[in-house]
Amino acid sequence: MTACNAPIKDEKEFSMWNSDINPPVAKIKTHERSIHGDIVTDNYYWMIDYFKKGPDSTEVVGYLKEENAYLDSMMSGSKALREKLYEEMKGRIKEKDESVPVFKNGYFYYIRTEDGKQYYKYCRKKGSLEAPEEILLDVDELAKAHPYYAATGFNVSEDNKLLAFGVDTVSRRQYTIYIKNLETGQLFKESIHGTTGSSVWANDNKTLFYTLNNPATLLTEKIRRHKLNTSETEDITVYQEKDPTNYIGVEKTKSGKFIFIVSEATLSSEMRFIRANEPDAAFTIFQPRMKEVLYEVHELGDKFYIVTNLNAKNFRLMGCSLDETGSSAWKDVIPHRSDVLLEDIDVFKDHLVVTERKNGLIQLRIRSISSGQEHYIDFGEPAYSAAVGSNPEFNTSTLRYSYTSLVTPNSTYDYNMDTREKKLMKQQEVVGGYDAKEYATERLYVTARDGSGIPVSVVYKQGFVKDGNAPLLLYGYGSYGNSMNATFSSNRLSLLNRGFAFAIAHIRGGQEMGRQWYEDGKMMKKKNTFTDFIDCGEFLVKEKFTSKAHLYAQGGSAGGLLMGAVINMAPDLWHGVIAQVPFVDVVNTMLDSSIPLTTNEYDEWGNPEKSKEAYDYMKSYSPYENVERKDYPNMLVTTGLHDSQVQYFEPAKWVAKLRAMKTDNNILLLHTNMDFGHGGASGRFDYLKDIALEYAFLFRLEGAGFTGL
């Protein structure tokens, strides 16, 4: 490997941009939006046509193909580089591999992959790992005829004889549920369409509960009950959600005693339950929904345990009997703490495992049910991520958890909760070799413009010099309370080994520093997310981790909104930006309830139709609304034609408007995946082609003298 900042040996491999061609020019078709006395002209509204009309709308598809052709021409000189990066990243993946088996109800379950295969096989062994293997589902075989194939929701009946699973072949997150007889290997004749893919078996081994989606809006609207050997047309709706801002689902308690229906929005939730032995019973409300109160329920022994923010911003753990479930009967088990976020719990026959977050980092707290004694698992790194893993077995003292950091590959541990003995079951193998000592990580705190301390996690290869000349990629998200943890990526080594540093800005809108961290980055405080990210970028420049000429930014989905906002607010700070499936047309999307998931988002962004205040604030930061005649950084924008979360027309409109308005000669590229959706390719290798494109884009911006290509 060449040393950092050494020139490449063959500049033909790294030819400059193909600037002899002109970018596509999108047609202008005037459309006016009028609301709250405000009239806005949208020249590219027509791009919604494919979403509204489907395949009959060829004009917008033609435009997207022109943009793809333009990208191919502009990046034609990087073909060899992209192929090299793809093979390099693919070469680090252990192709023939197997997950650590998980024990449940008498069987060890695991997934294994084979050389050259894109997917996997879902398997089990009865009683012992020495027992014969039973392949429950050969996804490699099932996926052969499809450019996209996703199987999910694997759910085995209590008698171990039936497997329910969901399949999506479009990447629209609309799954068809199939049922397989594990004794004969045959599929049952019935299938259930338009679902989330997940399901729950009742204890009679013939009743299946599942969640039905609205095919247009993709909202989860109904919980239905299916009886084996009957048509889906005979299925009974056991619950229908009336509030379009709520998501619903169905789940089973770990002990197998209860089935719960969950209805939840950003700010409130409600649960209903039956005993799993009584599938035809009517569901009982656990606690009617309360304004701005979230709760989730776990069952253990003679108690229900409730994780809730009832009078507890950072959540607390409460308990009640199985017979009296209203909030008036809830009693504190772990009280509220202002400096610790209680995120979740897992229950075992003799133990309670609590996932907490303090100072932005995960803690796992173990409590003995019988003695009440507690302890924490020690991790020992300054920035890391830990999570309770798959623990379906109730009668065990072994906790399966995962651990990783920016320099530690994904690791699976078994932890004896009585003896406190820790056993490494598996660590992600980086084929070709990897030595964590060759890399360094730091945890920084940036003082934001309002005085808040923003954590930043940074990783780079040893020998990295903080003189302002090195490139750095800053990643951010900052929405929905989703915390961006410091995790390992073998693909990222292709950046680090070429002299890049990589940083994660743990900005407001996430939940790294507690529930208030989230609330200070949503609704009418959303701009904190954007200014936090800008302040982090400026800090990294000030501290000479990089300079404006070498600083890059990346974010996807709501993180793509972040990218759009920061290039409007601080366009000269970034040399290049990668916006993946970006949510950039915020106002128009939030005004259109026919667009999938819009109504579920009101508590996150506001309802601009009903509130002029929400409309005005949203309009003041929405990237599409705020494109101006000025210079913008180099940009790569990606989307998928079948995206279910952020529709393709948002980034397409945004790029068209940027092309028409920007006053610079910087690169602007749009890549639309015509076969896939929000998550990209479904195979375990194909997605690497997208990463290779992104990395090649960054390397080319660094210029022909860049390191080690």
CORMOSUL-V967035 format. One record per residue. PHI is phi in whole degrees, 0 to 359 (999 if undefined). OMEGA is omega in whole degrees, -180 to 180 (none if undefined). D_FIRST is the distance of its C-alpha to the first C-alpha in Angstrom with 1 decimal. Layout:
# CORMOSUL-V967035
PHI | OMEGA | D_FIRST
PHI | OMEGA | D_FIRST
This chain:
# CORMOSUL-V967035
999 | 180 | 0.0
288 | -179 | 3.8
286 | 179 | 6.5
302 | 176 | 9.1
67 | 173 | 11.7
280 | -180 | 10.3
291 | 178 | 12.1
288 | -176 | 11.0
277 | -175 | 11.9
235 | -175 | 14.4
288 | 176 | 16.7
295 | 179 | 18.8
292 | -173 | 16.3
230 | -180 | 16.9
294 | -176 | 20.6
288 | -178 | 22.7
302 | 174 | 25.2
279 | -173 | 27.9
264 | -178 | 30.7
278 | -178 | 33.4
246 | 180 | 34.8
264 | 179 | 36.8
289 | 176 | 36.3
298 | 175 | 38.9
244 | -178 | 42.0
287 | 177 | 43.5
297 | 175 | 47.3
256 | 176 | 49.3
229 | -172 | 52.0
294 | 175 | 53.9
225 | -179 | 54.3
254 | 172 | 56.0
251 | -179 | 55.5
231 | 179 | 58.5
200 | 179 | 58.7
55 | 179 | 60.1
76 | -178 | 61.5
249 | 179 | 58.1
249 | -178 | 57.5
233 | 176 | 54.0
268 | 180 | 53.1
240 | -176 | 50.1
285 | -174 | 49.3
237 | 179 | 46.8
302 | -177 | 48.7
302 | -178 | 49.3
291 | 176 | 45.7
286 | -170 | 47.0
304 | -178 | 48.9
297 | 178 | 46.6
297 | -177 | 46.9
280 | -170 | 50.6
251 | -179 | 51.4
78 | -175 | 48.6
302 | 179 | 47.8
292 | -179 | 50.8
268 | -176 | 49.0
269 | -174 | 47.1
293 | -179 | 46.8
290 | 176 | 44.2
297 | 177 | 42.2
298 | 178 | 42.4
296 | 180 | 41.0
298 | 178 | 38.1
293 | 176 | 37.3
297 | 178 | 37.5
296 | 178 | 35.0
298 | 180 | 32.6
295 | 178 | 33.1
297 | 177 | 32.5
300 | -179 | 29.2
300 | 180 | 28.2
290 | -179 | 29.2
296 | -176 | 27.6
261 | -175 | 24.2
300 | 180 | 24.6
289 | -178 | 21.9
256 | -177 | 19.3
302 | -180 | 20.3
295 | 179 | 17.3
296 | -180 | 15.0
295 | 178 | 17.1
297 | 179 | 17.1
296 | 179 | 13.3
296 | 179 | 13.4
300 | -179 | 16.5
295 | 179 | 15.2
297 | -179 | 12.1
290 | 177 | 14.6
298 | -178 | 17.2
293 | 177 | 15.1
275 | -177 | 15.1
271 | 175 | 18.9
286 | -171 | 21.0
289 | 177 | 23.3
266 | -171 | 26.1
212 | -178 | 27.0
208 | 178 | 30.2
287 | 175 | 31.3
289 | -177 | 33.2
301 | 178 | 36.8
244 | -177 | 39.3
266 | 175 | 43.0
207 | 171 | 45.8
51 | 174 | 49.4
94 | -177 | 49.0
231 | 169 | 45.8
263 | -179 | 42.1
252 | 180 | 40.2
201 | 176 | 36.5
240 | 176 | 34.2
229 | 180 | 32.0
240 | -177 | 29.5
236 | 179 | 28.9
304 | 174 | 26.2
79 | -177 | 26.0
265 | -177 | 28.6
281 | -171 | 28.4
244 | -171 | 31.0
198 | 175 | 32.5
237 | 180 | 35.7
263 | -168 | 37.9
228 | 172 | 39.5
206 | 174 | 41.8
226 | -175 | 43.4
273 | 169 | 46.9
79 | -174 | 47.5
211 | 177 | 44.8
288 | 176 | 41.2
271 | -179 | 42.6
289 | 178 | 44.9
299 | 179 | 44.3
280 | 174 | 41.9
242 | 178 | 43.6
275 | -179 | 41.5
283 | -179 | 43.1
209 | 177 | 41.1
261 | -175 | 38.7
291 | 174 | 37.0
304 | -179 | 34.8
289 | -177 | 38.1
294 | -174 | 39.8
274 | -171 | 37.1
305 | -173 | 37.0
269 | -172 | 39.4
233 | 174 | 38.0
293 | 176 | 35.1
226 | 178 | 35.3
208 | 178 | 36.6
232 | 175 | 36.8
247 | -174 | 38.8
209 | 172 | 39.8
67 | -179 | 42.7
301 | -171 | 42.9
215 | -177 | 46.3
263 | -179 | 48.1
294 | -176 | 51.9
298 | 179 | 53.5
272 | 176 | 54.8
67 | -174 | 51.3
255 | -174 | 52.6
231 | 176 | 51.4
237 | 171 | 48.1
256 | 179 | 48.1
206 | -179 | 44.9
250 | -178 | 44.1
228 | 174 | 42.4
235 | -180 | 41.2
249 | -177 | 40.3
243 | -173 | 40.3
73 | 178 | 38.0
251 | -178 | 41.1
61 | 170 | 41.4
248 | -171 | 44.7
253 | 169 | 44.9
260 | 179 | 47.4
270 | 175 | 48.2
244 | 179 | 48.9
236 | -178 | 50.5
246 | 173 | 49.8
278 | -175 | 52.1
283 | 176 | 50.0
277 | -178 | 52.7
259 | -176 | 53.2
82 | -177 | 49.8
265 | 172 | 51.6
277 | 172 | 51.3
292 | -176 | 54.4
295 | -176 | 56.0
281 | 171 | 55.7
222 | -174 | 52.7
237 | -171 | 52.6
260 | 172 | 51.1
70 | -176 | 49.9
244 | 174 | 48.6
280 | -180 | 45.7
97 | -179 | 44.9
267 | -178 | 45.7
203 | -180 | 49.0
222 | 174 | 51.1
276 | 167 | 53.4
284 | -175 | 56.7
283 | 176 | 57.9
274 | 177 | 60.2
64 | 177 | 57.3
219 | 179 | 58.7
246 | -177 | 58.3
236 | 175 | 55.1
257 | -179 | 54.5
210 | -177 | 52.0
252 | -179 | 51.3
260 | 178 | 52.2
264 | 166 | 50.6
282 | -174 | 52.3
295 | -179 | 50.8
272 | -175 | 50.9
269 | -176 | 49.9
64 | 177 | 47.9
289 | 175 | 49.9
277 | -169 | 50.6
249 | -173 | 54.4
221 | 166 | 55.9
256 | -176 | 55.6
239 | -179 | 57.3
244 | -179 | 58.6
247 | 175 | 58.2
255 | -179 | 60.2
306 | 179 | 58.9
68 | 173 | 60.4
232 | 179 | 61.5
282 | 177 | 60.4
298 | 178 | 58.3
292 | 179 | 61.3
267 | -177 | 63.3
295 | -177 | 60.8
260 | 173 | 62.3
279 | -179 | 60.9
263 | 176 | 61.2
203 | 175 | 59.7
232 | -179 | 59.3
279 | -179 | 57.5
268 | -177 | 59.7
265 | -176 | 57.3
289 | 177 | 54.6
270 | -176 | 52.5
258 | 167 | 51.9
265 | 177 | 49.5
230 | 178 | 51.0
196 | -180 | 49.9
227 | -177 | 51.3
211 | -179 | 50.1
241 | 178 | 51.4
291 | -173 | 51.7
299 | 179 | 49.7
287 | -178 | 52.9
85 | -175 | 53.9
275 | -172 | 57.2
229 | 171 | 56.8
243 | -178 | 55.5
243 | 166 | 54.7
260 | -178 | 54.6
248 | 172 | 52.5
236 | -172 | 53.1
214 | 169 | 50.9
244 | -180 | 50.2
296 | -171 | 48.2
244 | -180 | 51.2
209 | -180 | 53.4
212 | -180 | 53.6
206 | -179 | 56.2
231 | 177 | 56.2
232 | -176 | 58.7
210 | 170 | 59.0
222 | 171 | 60.9
281 | -175 | 60.9
294 | 176 | 58.7
279 | -177 | 61.7
234 | -171 | 63.7
294 | -179 | 61.7
268 | 179 | 64.8
289 | 175 | 65.6
281 | 179 | 65.4
287 | -180 | 62.5
255 | 177 | 63.6
290 | 178 | 62.2
286 | 175 | 60.5
205 | 180 | 60.9
305 | -177 | 61.7
302 | 179 | 59.1
241 | -178 | 59.5
300 | 177 | 58.4
58 | 175 | 55.0
237 | 175 | 54.8
257 | 173 | 52.0
208 | 172 | 52.5
224 | -168 | 51.0
239 | 172 | 52.8
234 | 180 | 51.9
248 | 180 | 54.5
212 | 178 | 54.8
63 | -178 | 57.9
259 | -176 | 60.9
227 | 161 | 59.0
260 | 174 | 57.0
254 | -174 | 54.3
237 | 171 | 53.6
269 | -172 | 50.5
210 | 173 | 52.0
257 | 176 | 52.0
301 | -176 | 55.8
51 | -176 | 56.7
203 | -175 | 53.2
305 | -179 | 50.5
267 | 177 | 47.7
71 | 177 | 49.3
216 | 178 | 51.2
252 | 180 | 52.0
234 | -179 | 55.6
220 | 175 | 57.7
205 | 179 | 60.9
284 | 178 | 62.9
287 | -174 | 62.6
260 | -177 | 66.0
232 | -168 | 65.8
251 | -179 | 62.7
296 | -174 | 63.7
300 | 179 | 61.9
294 | -179 | 65.1
264 | -178 | 64.5
286 | 179 | 60.9
236 | -179 | 60.5
298 | 169 | 57.6
251 | 170 | 55.3
233 | -175 | 52.5
294 | 177 | 53.8
293 | 174 | 52.1
229 | -176 | 49.8
287 | -176 | 48.9
253 | -179 | 45.6
225 | 175 | 44.4
269 | 175 | 43.8
270 | -172 | 45.0
271 | -172 | 42.8
192 | 172 | 43.9
224 | 169 | 45.4
229 | -176 | 45.2
245 | 174 | 48.3
230 | -177 | 48.9
306 | -175 | 52.2
242 | -174 | 52.1
217 | 174 | 49.3
238 | 178 | 48.3
245 | -176 | 44.7
248 | 174 | 44.3
265 | -178 | 41.1
237 | 175 | 41.3
226 | 179 | 39.3
227 | -178 | 39.7
53 | 176 | 37.8
84 | -175 | 35.6
243 | -180 | 34.5
287 | 171 | 35.7
234 | 175 | 38.1
249 | -174 | 39.6
250 | -177 | 43.1
253 | 178 | 45.0
235 | 173 | 48.8
281 | -179 | 51.2
294 | -175 | 54.0
286 | -175 | 56.6
263 | -176 | 56.0
79 | 180 | 54.4
290 | -175 | 51.9
227 | 170 | 48.5
203 | 178 | 45.1
248 | 174 | 41.5
279 | -179 | 38.3
271 | -179 | 36.0
247 | 168 | 32.3
81 | 174 | 31.1
236 | -177 | 28.3
289 | 179 | 28.9
219 | -174 | 27.8
200 | 172 | 27.9
224 | 176 | 29.6
225 | -179 | 32.1
205 | 171 | 34.6
296 | -177 | 37.4
272 | 179 | 36.3
279 | -179 | 38.4
228 | -176 | 41.6
288 | -178 | 44.3
281 | -177 | 46.3
276 | -174 | 49.0
269 | 179 | 50.4
208 | 175 | 47.5
257 | -179 | 46.5
259 | 176 | 42.7
260 | 172 | 40.6
267 | 176 | 37.4
222 | 180 | 35.0
248 | -180 | 31.4
215 | 176 | 29.1
200 | 172 | 25.8
214 | 179 | 24.2
296 | 179 | 21.3
242 | -179 | 19.3
254 | 179 | 21.5
301 | -179 | 21.2
306 | -174 | 24.6
234 | 179 | 26.9
247 | -179 | 30.4
241 | 164 | 33.1
252 | -174 | 36.6
234 | 178 | 38.8
280 | -173 | 42.3
287 | 176 | 44.4
270 | -175 | 47.1
271 | -178 | 45.3
65 | 178 | 42.2
275 | -176 | 40.0
250 | -180 | 36.5
230 | 176 | 34.7
286 | -179 | 31.1
272 | -179 | 31.7
193 | 170 | 28.2
236 | 179 | 24.9
310 | 178 | 22.6
273 | 174 | 20.1
263 | -176 | 16.5
297 | -178 | 15.8
97 | 176 | 12.7
101 | 178 | 13.2
206 | 178 | 13.4
237 | -178 | 14.5
301 | -179 | 16.7
293 | 180 | 16.8
280 | -176 | 13.4
231 | 180 | 15.2
230 | 179 | 18.5
229 | 179 | 21.4
227 | 173 | 24.5
244 | -177 | 27.9
252 | 173 | 29.6
231 | -177 | 33.1
257 | 176 | 33.9
277 | -180 | 37.6
288 | -175 | 38.6
297 | 177 | 41.3
261 | 177 | 44.0
96 | 179 | 42.9
292 | 178 | 41.1
264 | -176 | 38.1
262 | 176 | 35.2
291 | 174 | 32.5
226 | 177 | 28.8
257 | -175 | 26.0
232 | 174 | 22.6
223 | 178 | 19.1
202 | 178 | 15.9
278 | 177 | 13.0
305 | -176 | 14.2
101 | 177 | 14.2
298 | -177 | 15.4
252 | -180 | 18.2
271 | 179 | 21.5
240 | 178 | 22.6
85 | -176 | 23.1
260 | -177 | 20.3
269 | 176 | 17.7
280 | 179 | 18.1
219 | 176 | 19.8
255 | -179 | 21.1
257 | -177 | 24.5
251 | 177 | 25.9
206 | 177 | 29.7
225 | 170 | 32.5
76 | 177 | 35.7
208 | 173 | 38.4
62 | -177 | 40.7
73 | 179 | 40.1
280 | -180 | 36.7
275 | 178 | 34.6
267 | -176 | 30.8
278 | 180 | 29.5
279 | -176 | 26.1
236 | -179 | 24.4
276 | 173 | 21.0
218 | 177 | 19.1
292 | 178 | 16.2
296 | -177 | 16.0
297 | 179 | 15.6
301 | 178 | 12.2
292 | 172 | 11.0
278 | -174 | 12.8
298 | -178 | 12.0
290 | 178 | 8.2
253 | 172 | 8.9
99 | 177 | 11.6
285 | 161 | 14.5
260 | 178 | 17.2
232 | -178 | 19.4
225 | 174 | 23.1
245 | 175 | 26.1
267 | -177 | 29.5
272 | -169 | 32.2
279 | 179 | 34.9
295 | -169 | 38.5
107 | 165 | 39.5
276 | -176 | 37.5
231 | -175 | 39.1
303 | -175 | 36.6
254 | 178 | 39.3
111 | -176 | 42.3
298 | 180 | 44.6
296 | 178 | 45.5
300 | 177 | 41.9
289 | -175 | 42.3
295 | 179 | 45.8
277 | 179 | 44.8
228 | 179 | 42.3
219 | 177 | 44.5
48 | -174 | 47.7
279 | 175 | 49.1
241 | -173 | 46.4
299 | -176 | 43.5
295 | 174 | 42.5
302 | 179 | 41.3
303 | -175 | 38.3
286 | -179 | 37.3
292 | 175 | 38.2
302 | -177 | 36.3
295 | 177 | 33.1
299 | 180 | 33.7
297 | 177 | 34.5
294 | 178 | 31.2
299 | 180 | 29.3
295 | 178 | 31.5
296 | -179 | 30.9
295 | 175 | 27.1
289 | -179 | 27.6
300 | -179 | 30.2
275 | 174 | 28.1
64 | 166 | 25.3
296 | -178 | 22.7
200 | 174 | 22.6
218 | -180 | 25.1
301 | -179 | 27.1
287 | -176 | 24.9
228 | -179 | 21.9
264 | -179 | 23.7
235 | -179 | 23.7
230 | -180 | 25.9
213 | 174 | 26.1
194 | -178 | 29.0
231 | 178 | 30.7
64 | 174 | 34.4
295 | 172 | 36.3
290 | 173 | 33.0
289 | 170 | 33.2
301 | 177 | 36.6
305 | 180 | 34.9
299 | -179 | 32.6
296 | -179 | 35.6
289 | -175 | 37.6
286 | 176 | 35.1
284 | 173 | 34.5
285 | -174 | 38.3
276 | -178 | 38.8
217 | -172 | 35.9
295 | -176 | 34.5
273 | -178 | 33.1
279 | -171 | 31.0
247 | 173 | 28.2
279 | 179 | 26.0
205 | -178 | 25.5
222 | 173 | 26.9
247 | 179 | 26.4
247 | -177 | 29.7
264 | -179 | 29.7
33 | -168 | 33.2
281 | 175 | 34.8
273 | -170 | 38.3
245 | 180 | 39.4
255 | -167 | 42.9
298 | -174 | 44.3
296 | -177 | 48.0
297 | 179 | 48.6
293 | -178 | 47.0
286 | 175 | 48.9
270 | -174 | 52.1
245 | -177 | 51.8
287 | 177 | 52.7
279 | 179 | 52.1
282 | -176 | 48.4
310 | 171 | 46.8
75 | -178 | 46.6
305 | -174 | 48.1
294 | 176 | 51.0
290 | -171 | 48.8
261 | -173 | 47.1
301 | -178 | 50.2
287 | 179 | 49.7
271 | -173 | 46.2
245 | -173 | 46.8
109 | 179 | 50.6
250 | -174 | 53.1
289 | 179 | 53.5
285 | -176 | 56.4
269 | -175 | 58.6
237 | 176 | 57.5
295 | 179 | 57.5
298 | 178 | 55.8
295 | 179 | 52.9
299 | -177 | 52.9
297 | -178 | 52.8
292 | 179 | 50.0
299 | -180 | 47.9
295 | -177 | 48.5
287 | 180 | 47.5
236 | -177 | 43.8
306 | -174 | 43.3
305 | -177 | 40.4
296 | -178 | 42.3
291 | -169 | 45.5
249 | 173 | 43.9
295 | -176 | 42.0
232 | 175 | 43.3
281 | 179 | 43.3
196 | 178 | 40.4
283 | 175 | 36.8
237 | 179 | 34.2
288 | 171 | 30.4
298 | -173 | 28.1
217 | 168 | 28.6
239 | -178 | 27.5
242 | -179 | 30.3
236 | 177 | 30.3
204 | 176 | 33.3
228 | -176 | 34.9
301 | -176 | 38.2
257 | -178 | 39.5
301 | -179 | 38.3
267 | -175 | 40.9
262 | 175 | 39.9
239 | -174 | 39.3
295 | -176 | 40.9
309 | -172 | 39.1
289 | 178 | 41.6
295 | 178 | 40.6
295 | -180 | 37.2
296 | 178 | 38.7
297 | -177 | 41.5
298 | 179 | 39.4
296 | 179 | 37.1
299 | -179 | 40.2
290 | 177 | 41.8
299 | 179 | 38.7
301 | -176 | 38.6
284 | -170 | 42.3
254 | -170 | 42.2
292 | -173 | 39.1
252 | -177 | 39.5
256 | 174 | 35.9
250 | -179 | 33.7
288 | -176 | 30.8
284 | 174 | 29.2
225 | -176 | 31.0
235 | 175 | 30.0
237 | 176 | 31.8
244 | 177 | 30.5
251 | 174 | 33.2
279 | -172 | 32.5
281 | -178 | 35.8
253 | -169 | 35.7
240 | -178 | 34.6
236 | -168 | 35.7
300 | -175 | 34.6
267 | 180 | 32.0
78 | -175 | 30.3
294 | -176 | 29.7
268 | -179 | 31.1
288 | -175 | 28.8
278 | 176 | 25.9
243 | -172 | 23.4
303 | -178 | 25.1
297 | 180 | 24.6
295 | 178 | 20.9
294 | 177 | 21.7
292 | 179 | 23.3
294 | 178 | 20.3
299 | 177 | 18.1
297 | -179 | 20.8
297 | -180 | 20.9
293 | 178 | 17.2
299 | 177 | 17.4
300 | 180 | 20.5
295 | -177 | 18.9
296 | -180 | 16.0
292 | 177 | 18.6
293 | 177 | 20.8
286 | 174 | 18.3
99 | -172 | 18.6
292 | 179 | 17.1
271 | -175 | 15.5
290 | -169 | 13.3
286 | 158 | 9.7
55 | -178 | 6.7
269 | none | 9.3
